[in-house]
Amino acid sequence: ESAAAIDFVAVYASEALSRAIETVMDDDSRENPPTLATIREALACGLGARLIGDGVLEDDEADLLMPEIEELIMRFDAEALAENFLRYE
């Protein structure tokens, strides 16, 4: 009865952020599953631009990735596993 409703809401990454997460997850050189912090670091190092160049994302989609990942980190912690936020549609 006293639990907050927000605790029962499932949160998923946007389709664009899910693509970015999958790209990092598919990197064979990774030893550990990526966290939200790992995704933020990859975006800061140009992942969004690479996905635009590969035709995976549009410019306007890539512009929203960093604010979205920052919001997820603020809400769930930087060490949360990124795969838990993938949107499967």
C-alpha positions in Angstrom: 0.0 0.0 0.0 2.8 2.5 0.8 4.9 1.7 -2.3 5.4 4.5 -4.8 3.7 4.0 -8.1 7.0 4.9 -9.9 8.5 1.7 -8.5 6.1 -0.3 -10.7 6.8 1.5 -14.0 9.1 -0.3 -16.5 11.6 2.1 -18.0 13.1 1.4 -21.4 15.6 3.3 -23.6 14.3 4.9 -26.8 14.8 3.0 -30.0 17.8 5.1 -30.8 19.5 4.6 -27.5 18.7 0.9 -27.7 20.6 0.8 -31.0 23.5 2.5 -29.3 23.4 0.0 -26.4 23.3 -3.0 -28.8 26.3 -1.6 -30.7 28.3 -1.5 -27.5 27.1 -4.9 -26.4 28.1 -6.4 -29.8 31.6 -5.2 -29.4 33.6 -8.4 -29.2 36.5 -6.7 -27.4 34.4 -6.0 -24.3 35.1 -8.3 -21.3 32.1 -7.2 -19.2 28.5 -6.3 -20.0 28.2 -2.5 -20.5 26.8 -0.3 -17.8 25.0 3.0 -18.4 28.3 4.7 -17.6 29.9 2.6 -20.4 27.3 3.8 -22.8 27.7 7.4 -21.8 31.5 7.1 -22.3 31.0 5.6 -25.8 28.6 8.4 -26.7 31.1 11.0 -25.4 33.8 9.3 -27.6 31.8 9.6 -30.8 29.4 6.6 -30.9 26.5 8.8 -32.0 28.5 10.2 -34.9 29.6 6.7 -35.9 26.0 5.5 -35.9 24.9 8.5 -38.0 27.8 7.7 -40.5 26.7 4.1 -40.7 23.1 5.2 -41.4 21.8 3.6 -38.2 20.7 6.9 -36.7 19.5 10.3 -37.9 21.1 13.5 -36.7 18.2 14.5 -34.6 18.1 11.0 -32.9 21.7 11.2 -32.0 21.3 14.6 -30.4 19.0 13.1 -27.8 21.2 10.2 -26.8 23.3 12.0 -24.2 20.5 13.7 -22.4 18.6 10.4 -22.3 21.5 8.4 -20.9 22.2 11.1 -18.3 18.5 10.9 -17.2 18.8 7.1 -16.9 22.0 7.4 -14.9 20.4 10.0 -12.5 17.5 7.7 -12.0 19.1 4.2 -11.8 22.9 4.7 -11.2 25.8 4.7 -13.6 26.6 1.1 -12.8 23.2 -0.3 -13.8 23.5 -2.8 -16.7 22.6 -1.1 -19.9 21.0 -4.3 -21.4 18.2 -4.0 -18.8 16.9 -0.9 -20.6 16.8 -2.3 -24.1 13.5 -1.7 -25.9 12.5 -4.8 -27.9 9.7 -4.0 -30.4 
